[in-house]
Amino acid sequence: MIEEYRFGSIVIDGKAYNYDVEVRWTGEILPWPRKESHVVDVEDVKRAIEQNPELIIIGTGESGVAKATGAAEKAIKSKGIELIIDLTEEVLIYNIAMILKMSYT
């Protein structure tokens, strides 16, 4: 359960993370390094796509600075995976069904 989000930090099940994370529907939380800060490209979503989820949610940070590339969006959608991209605070409404989530520091 995501309990709190603020710029640079996210609290999940009582543990604070000060780096980008991938949250899976299983509750597994993985570090989510990307090749380029504030850019989500195909390589950055490959691990999530391989899990064959129904939905991938990408939070774009507190002010929406992060952007998913067209190639990343296409890679996700080409697998029949629903994609939601919005401000991190807005995507928290999907807390229970969340497949992929990131917080920007």
C-alpha positions as CSV (number, residue, x, y, z in Angstrom):
1,M,0.0,0.0,0.0
2,I,1.4,3.4,-1.0
3,E,0.9,5.5,2.1
4,E,2.5,8.8,1.2
5,Y,4.1,10.6,-1.7
6,R,6.0,13.8,-1.7
7,F,8.7,15.3,-3.9
8,G,11.7,13.0,-3.7
9,S,10.1,10.3,-1.5
10,I,7.4,7.6,-1.5
11,V,6.3,5.5,1.5
12,I,5.1,2.0,0.8
13,D,4.0,-0.3,3.5
14,G,5.9,1.8,6.1
15,K,9.2,1.9,4.2
16,A,10.4,5.2,2.7
17,Y,12.2,5.1,-0.7
18,N,14.2,8.1,-1.9
19,Y,14.7,6.7,-5.4
20,D,12.6,5.6,-8.3
21,V,10.7,2.3,-7.8
22,E,8.7,-0.2,-9.7
23,V,5.8,-1.5,-7.7
24,R,4.3,-4.8,-8.9
25,W,0.8,-6.1,-8.3
26,T,2.4,-8.8,-6.1
27,G,3.6,-6.2,-3.7
28,E,7.2,-6.6,-4.9
29,I,9.1,-3.3,-4.9
30,L,12.1,-3.0,-7.2
31,P,14.6,-0.2,-7.8
32,W,13.9,1.4,-11.1
33,P,17.0,2.9,-12.6
34,R,16.6,4.5,-16.1
35,K,19.1,5.3,-18.8
36,E,18.1,9.0,-18.8
37,S,16.6,10.9,-15.8
38,H,13.0,12.1,-16.4
39,V,12.7,10.0,-19.6
40,V,11.0,6.6,-19.7
41,D,12.1,4.7,-22.8
42,V,11.6,1.2,-24.1
43,E,14.5,-0.3,-22.1
44,D,13.1,1.3,-18.9
45,V,9.7,-0.5,-19.2
46,K,11.0,-3.8,-20.7
47,R,11.1,-5.6,-17.3
48,A,7.5,-4.6,-16.6
49,I,6.3,-5.6,-20.1
50,E,7.8,-9.0,-19.6
51,Q,5.5,-9.6,-16.6
52,N,2.6,-9.3,-19.1
53,P,0.4,-7.1,-16.8
54,E,-3.0,-5.9,-17.8
55,L,-2.1,-2.3,-16.9
56,I,1.1,-0.2,-16.5
57,I,0.9,3.1,-14.7
58,I,3.6,5.7,-15.0
59,G,3.7,8.6,-12.6
60,T,5.4,11.6,-14.1
61,G,6.6,13.1,-10.8
62,E,5.2,16.0,-8.8
63,S,5.2,18.5,-11.6
64,G,5.0,16.2,-14.6
65,V,8.6,16.7,-15.7
66,A,9.1,13.0,-16.6
67,K,8.0,11.9,-20.0
68,A,7.4,8.5,-21.6
69,T,8.8,8.3,-25.2
70,G,6.5,7.4,-28.0
71,A,8.5,4.2,-28.5
72,A,7.9,3.2,-24.8
73,E,4.2,3.9,-25.2
74,K,4.1,1.9,-28.4
75,A,6.0,-1.0,-26.9
76,I,3.5,-1.2,-24.0
77,K,0.4,-0.9,-26.1
78,S,1.6,-3.3,-28.8
79,K,1.4,-6.0,-26.1
80,G,-2.2,-5.2,-25.4
81,I,-1.3,-3.6,-22.1
82,E,-3.4,-0.7,-20.9
83,L,-1.3,2.4,-20.2
84,I,-2.0,5.3,-17.9
85,I,0.5,8.2,-17.6
86,D,-0.2,11.1,-15.2
87,L,1.2,13.1,-12.4
88,T,2.4,10.8,-9.6
89,E,-0.1,12.2,-7.1
90,E,-2.9,11.6,-9.6
91,V,-2.0,8.0,-10.3
92,L,-2.0,7.1,-6.6
93,I,-5.8,6.6,-6.9
94,Y,-4.8,3.3,-8.7
95,N,-3.0,2.2,-5.5
96,I,-4.5,-1.3,-5.4
97,A,-4.3,-2.1,-9.1
98,M,-0.9,-0.4,-9.6
99,I,1.5,-2.3,-11.7
100,L,4.2,0.2,-12.4
101,K,4.9,3.3,-10.4
102,M,7.7,5.7,-10.1
103,S,8.6,8.6,-7.9
104,Y,11.1,11.2,-9.1
105,T,13.8,12.5,-6.8
